[in-house]
Amino acid sequence: MNIESLLKYQKKDEELFRVEQKISNSPYRKKANELTAVAKKSQMKSAELEAEAEKLIAEIADLKEKYNVNKTKSEEMLASKIEDMSFEEVDKINALKSKILSNLNVLEKMLQKSAENINRILSEFNKTKKLYDEARVQYTVCKQKIDEETKALEPEKERIKKELVALEKAVEPEIMAEYKKKRNDNIFPVIVPLEGGNFCGRCRMELPKVAISRLKEKGVITCEHCKRFIYLKA
Ligand SMILES: [Zn+2]
C-alpha cells in the first residue's frame, strides 16, 4: 500500500486539524462553557429555593391555623361570664387562659421567624436570578464572538478541504475510509511511525512480535491501545 500518499494527505489534514483546534480552543468557547455552568447552577439553586419556599408557606399556613384556633378560644373565654362560675371553674379558666396566651406567644414568634426565612429566600432568589441573567447576557456576547470566529475561519477550512479531496485520490479507498473514521473519533494524528523497532509512535505501547511481522508484511497495522495506524518509516 502507498503510505507516502496517506502521509501527504495527513500533512494537509493537519492544517485542517489546527484550524478546528483553533475554533474549539477559543477562549470565548471556554468562557461560554463556564457561563453555561453558572446558569445551570443558578437554575438548580432557584429550584431548591422554590422547594424551600413552598415548604415554608405550608408551615406558615399551619401556624396561622393554630394561631386562629387559640385566638378563637381566648375570645370565647373572654365572653364567658365569670360571675356565674365557681372558684374551681375560674381557676380552670385562668389556667387555660395562660396556656393559650403562651401558645399565642410561641406561635407569634414562629410566624415571625418564618417571615424572616421567607425574606431570606426572596433575597437569595433575587441574587440567584441576577447571576443567571448576567450569565445569560455574557453568554449571548460569547456566542456571537464564537460564531464570528468560526465564520472567519470558514474560507480557510474550505480551501484545505478542497486540497484534501484532491490528495485523497492517491490513497486506497479502504484505508481512506478507515482514516476518516478515526479522524471523526477525534484521533489525530491518525497515522504514526513505528518507533524504536517495536513501539507505537504515539502512545508508546510496546507491540508484540506478531504485530511487527504483520506490519512488515502489510506496511500498516492498527495500534491496539490508541487505535492509530502505525507504519514502518523508510
Ligand atoms: Zn498507540
Residues whose N, C-alpha, C, O or C-beta is under 5 A from the ligand:
A	BS01	ZN	C200 R202 C203 R204 M205 C223 H225 C226 K227
